[in-house]
Each structure stands twice: as C-alpha cells, then as structure tokens.
Amino acid sequence: MRLLEGFISRTDVSDTAQHALQWIGETLGIAKSICLVRPMGDPALFAAGQYGFTNPAASSFTVSLEEWGNPLVNALNNRKEVFFPGAHSAADRKRRPATPFDDDAAFHVVPLGVSGVGDEAFGLLLLDGRASVTSELHWFISVFVQKLDQILRQQALTEGDRKQGRERSLLYSIINAVSDPILLTDTEGRLLIANQRALTLFTASEEESEGRRGAVRMNNMLLSSALSSKAIEETGARRRELLLVNPADGSDLVFELLSTVTEDPRQGSGVVSILRNVTDLRRASEEIEENYRKMRVAEAQARAESDRLNLIIDSVADPIVVTDASGATSLMNEPAERLFTIPSGASEIEQRWVQTNDAHFSSFIAGMLVSADQRRNGEIGLVDAKAGEPMPVEAIAGKILSEHGELNAVVTILHDRREAIEKAELYEQLQHAADELERKIQAATADIAQQNELLRRQAIELEQASALKSQFLANMSHEFRTPLNAMLGYTSMLLQGVAGPLEAPVKRQLARVESNGRHLLTIINEILDISRIEAGRMPLQASKFKIYDLMSEVRAELDPIILRSKLTVTMQLERDLPQLVTDRQKVKQILVNLLSNAVKFTHHGGVTLSARRNARDRTIALAVTDTGIGISAADQDRIFEDFRQLDNTPTRAYGGTGLGLSICRRLAQMLDGRISVQSQVGKGSTFTLTLPIKGRK
Amino acid sequence: MTNKDQRPRVLIVDDYPDAREMYSEYLQYSGFDVVEAQNGQEALQRAVDEQPDIILMDLSLPVMDGWEATRRLKADKRTASIPVVALTGHALAGISDGAKKAGCDAFVTKPCLPEDLVKEIRKVLDDLASASTKKTRRSAKYGKNTIN
C-alpha cells in the first residue's frame, strides 16, 4: 500500500521510478534494479532511476535504439522478458548487453508497456538475477507500468502544447511581417485569422470614426461576396480583382485577390486569401489603355475617310474600275473584282472567262485612252465569271484630268444589261399576252353578241310559246266548261225534282255536288281570265253608265251570299256623281270580286259600297269597306300576287283560287286605274278602285 | 206565226248531246214543246218544217256554224221573224258582237243552268208579245244572264 500511496502524489518519471525501485528493493528484496524509459519522440532509452548501484554511471546509463543488435533493444521492440545469466567467459560476455550490472551477475529484463493496446513498450526494467519472479513482482510491474504510462502521456501532452504555442506565435509574426493583407476565412466567409494589414481593412473598434467603420463594413461585404461563391464552388488558387475602400482616407483601393481553399480534416475547410494591392498598377494600365484608345480613334478617323470612298464604290452594284493613264487598273470595287480577278481555286475555264473579260475591257480602255473624247459609252460583251453566262454590259467611261489637263485616271462604270434585256423580253411577252387577251375578249364579245341574238330569238319564241300557252288554256277552259255545264245542269234539275221527289240525304249530297261544281267553274273562269289577259285577248268595250246602276247590279248579283252571311250591305254615293265611261263589264267584275271577298272575310258588322269623286285628277274612287278580319301591313302587297291567299295551308278556312285580286289588279290597270288597300288586322279593310272618269276607248 | 198548240215550241240547236238533251228535258218539264237539231244545216230545215216560236242556237257547230245558220234564218222570209237566242261557251266580248251582227235577238253564255235558260226564253217571248201588242217592231233587248 505504501507503494500506491507513493504513486498518487508523484508526477515526475524519475521520482516515480526511484520510489518504485526502492519499494521493490525493500519489500521484495531485489537488491539491484534499473528503470529505463524512452521519452516520447526520442530514439534512446534513458535511466529514470536505479537502486542498489554504487557506481554513479548507472544513473546516466543510456541505450540507443538504433543499435539493432543490442538484446535490450530487441527486448523492447519484441516486448519480451529475457533472462541473462552471469558471464563466465569472453564468449558469454559477448552475448550479454552492456549494463551497469557486473559481468558475473545475472539479471532479468522486463519490458514496460500497457498490454493489449498495440503500443510500443516505453521502457525496460532491469532486475537483479538472484531474485525470483513472483506473483507479487508481476502485480508490482502492472501497477508501475500503468502509473508510468499515465505520467508519460501527461508529459507528452504538455510538451506538445508548448511547442504549438511557439510555432503559432512564430507564424503570426511571419504573416504580420507581410505587407499584403492575408486572411483565413471559413466556408461561410467568417474571419478566422487576419494579419495586421488585413485588420486595418476589415476591423474597426467602437471608438473609431463612423466613416472608418462604414468603410470597414463595406469592405467586409465586398470581400465576403467575392469569396462566398468561390469557396464553395472552386478549389485551388484563383486570381481576381477586388475593389475596396481605404478606411484611412476613403480612397479606392484595387486588390488582386488570390484565394486558396485549404482542406483540414480536423478544423474543416477554410479559405486563405491574399490581397495584393494593385491600385497603382491599375492606374497605370488605365492610362495606357486610354492612350491606346485615343490612338485608335485617331487612326479610325483617318481610315474612315478612305473607307467612305471605298464603301461608296463597293456599295454600287455596278462594277466600277479606275484605270491610270497607262491603262493599268488602280482601283476596282467588289462587283468589278468578280469580273476581272481570278478567284483562288478557280478552274481553268473560270480563269479563261476572267482573261477574256480582261482582254475586252483593256481594248475598250485602250480605245478610250487614244481618243480625244472626255466621255465614252459603249457595249462590251463580257462573261459572268461565276456562272459563265454571256454578260453584255454597257460601259460608261469618263476621264479625270489634272488641273494641267493631263490625264490622271479613267473611271469606268459597267452596267449589266442582262436585266434590261430580260425586261425587254418580258415586256414583249406581256405585249404578246395582252394581244392574245384582246383577241380573246373580241372573240368573247362576238360570242356574247351571238348569245344575245340567240337569247333575243329565244325570248321571242318564249313569248310565242307563252301566247300559245294562254291560247291553249283559254281553249281548255272552254272544253272544261262544256261538260261542267251538263253536270251543273243535271244536278240543278235533280234538285228541282224534275226526275221526281228526292229523299233528304240525296238532296243534301246533290247540293254538295252542285256547290263543288260551282267552285270548279269559278276556278276555271279565273284561269281563263288570267290567260286571256296574258295573251292580250281581253278586249275593252267602253260604254257610258251610271255608278248607282252598276253598284245596285253588283249587290243584286251577290244577294244570295249576302243573305246567307246576315251582314248589312249599304251603299254611300256622293251626290251628282258623273257617269263613267269605261268597260262596264270589267268594272263590274272587279266590284263583284271585292264585294264577295268582303262578305267572305267579315263575320260581324257590315260592308259598305261607296263612291266619291276626286275633281283634281278627274277620277272616281269606288270603295268596298268591311269590318272583317283585316290584313297586316306586311301582307298588303302580297295579296295582289297570283294564287296568293294569306293562309296557304291545305286546311285553310277560306276557299278560292287566290287569283281574284290578281285579276282585279290587272283589269284595273287595263282600265288605266288602280286598286289600293287600307287595312288593320281585326278592324277591317277598305279596297279602293280608282278609275279615270273618262277611260280610253 | 204562232203554234196552234198551247205549248210554245223551242228548237234547240247543239251538237253536244248531253247539253241538248238536258235542256230539252228541262224545257219539256217546264211546259215547252221541244224540237232538236245537231248542226246549222239541220237547224235551217227544222225551223222551216216545225215553225218554232223560238230558236236556241249554239254558235260553234259542225257542218254549218251558228252565225251562218242565224244569218240564213234571218234572210229567209219563212223564218225571219223567229227570235234566235245565241248560246255559247265562248264568253269573249267579241263573240256577242258577232252574234248580234248575225241577227241574234239575245245572247246566253254557257254554262247556263236550265232554269236560267228557261227564264231567258220566257223573257224574250214576253218582250216579243208586248211588242206585237203595241204594234211596234222593236228589236228585243239584250239580256245577259250567267251563273257567275
């Protein structure tokens, strides 16, 4: 226990070793012992303590680890206990390592090291060979090893710290000595280390002026933005320009930023940035650039003048050639080059075309040079050097004379005539087409005239056909009426009882036959009338008659249906009406038609026949006014059309052919009169026949 | 020229049998004595032979038409005084003129109901009777009567 108590307070290796060796000497009776320890990083074993040796050399005994043959080194490396017996001969001595033990004294070598950890042994314990190795000794060794290991580790740590501190301060002094700002930032751009120069740019204490702090904030922003994308995306050194503000005076500073990403497995990656002040360099380069720019402007201005001329010449689509007084070409524009210069890689035939052009042009110029003319126009048969087609050109040449009247140059403009020739050809074709068109139009016109003639003849034929049709209809109507006459006659006779009395049902049925026969007769008569009017076979017979007589006659004729309708029919005639001179029969037919319509379409009230004179235009208005169903404004024109009844449905309420009003209108026109209608649906209608008092004969 | 028979005698001239027989039947029913002819030629003969009180003459007839027959009747002393009523389906205005020129005393347009025809005949006969009573020879008035 004394051993352990002694260990607790000890922190020094030799102190601990001395105490331990003393303990085994006194307690276990091991008379002599040495503890060898290898300090961390040293290539040798040093004596940390000894017991029982009188020789002072024992305390300073060392073994170099580089002695590969030394059995002690082997024991250390192999972590193996070895017993060396006492040496009795020279050969024995050779096998034994040199130790503070006497030559004839045996000794044990026990390696010191924490077992099972794979670490190397850190020392050896040399024990008197006369002592026996007991379990107590083993216990001691294990305790001792642990204590020693603990102390050694502690020592190693404190030693390392000291060393690092020294290195760091050295590093700081190095980077502070550099005049360029140096920074270490983490990947987020936070400042980790900065040298003195960098601190003046990127840090400012609270006491410093607002302007300086602002400049520092600005610089930090500029730097982090310059680094942020960089540190994350790229590795390796990069150069780029960084513009900062000098916190001391607010002036611009231009830096070249070199940043390098450092990968440190323990501390994480960071960015080392070195800023090199290139403000002056930049200023100088800007000056150079400005001078260069000025020079270029001057140069460009000088060139622009000459370019403008070339541009004008080149922009002309026509080839232009300038020749000097000797006939040599001094300038030509791009279109001219295509004609007179051989392009690189031209085929033999293409070369020949250009040569031909050259020859033709030369002879033209030669003629110009020898002539006294100031200007000359001519035609040259060139070849399109690209397509090989003949290219007739019109050449216009003018001489340029010096102020002394000497020939300086000849300017020749060549104008491609192909387009003009093509246009002329096109024009000719157009002319041809126009002639063709005109011929066709004439032919068409003649054709149309012929067609018109044909149509005229057809119209005549149609008219004749129409007249024939009307004639046919008139004849047919007559033929219809003959049998109808017999039918109606016999029916009438039967109804009168000529053949004997009839049963009531038979009488009723015969009455139906009769009324239908009368209806058929009406239809036939109306068709006959229309046909006759259309065929112009409705002659007029004028006579002089009294309106009152005519109206009475009309009313008397319709008496049977008026009686059936139970309507009152009244006559209203102006006094002193003149007699009418016109076709009485036609007027009667019209009035009968109008009155029968009025009775047919009136269910309540009455019908009025009236006549009044219009002295102004010498006409008489004969009107039939009813209180019937009326006609809407939209229908008032249509009722005068052929076969028109307003209700065209098969089950219509009112019988009739629909020809009645149409016939009336035609008859009125024949009599130089007209028929008009005024009506309101549900209120009634007024049909007015207006006739001249004296109609034509 | 009156018949000894109390019944007035009518000569009907029409080539269309149905019409002729219909009128004939109705005239007999109405108290007339009826004689028939199918064309103008036959009508002339019958008029002379039978001496009718009145002649009913269809104008469009075969062999000899009504106009011609009427002209001849009026030209013959034996038949000149017999009134002639023209009967036709041609309702054209010109036709009645032609009939009048030919010497017809009245003009009736077919179709004409038998009773209407009888009315017309009676009217012509009455006119003739009153005229002879007054001893004044006047041409009979034209009467027109159509169904429509």
Interface residues (C-beta under 8 A of the other chain):
Chain A: H478 R481 T482 P483 L484 N485 A486 L488 G489 Y490 S492 M493 Q496 V498 R518 L521 T522 N525 L528 R532 R537 P539 Q541 Q585
Chain B: Y16 D18 A19 M22 Y23 E25 Y26 Y29 G89 H90 A91 L92 A93 G94 K110 P111 C112 L113 P114 E115 I147 N148
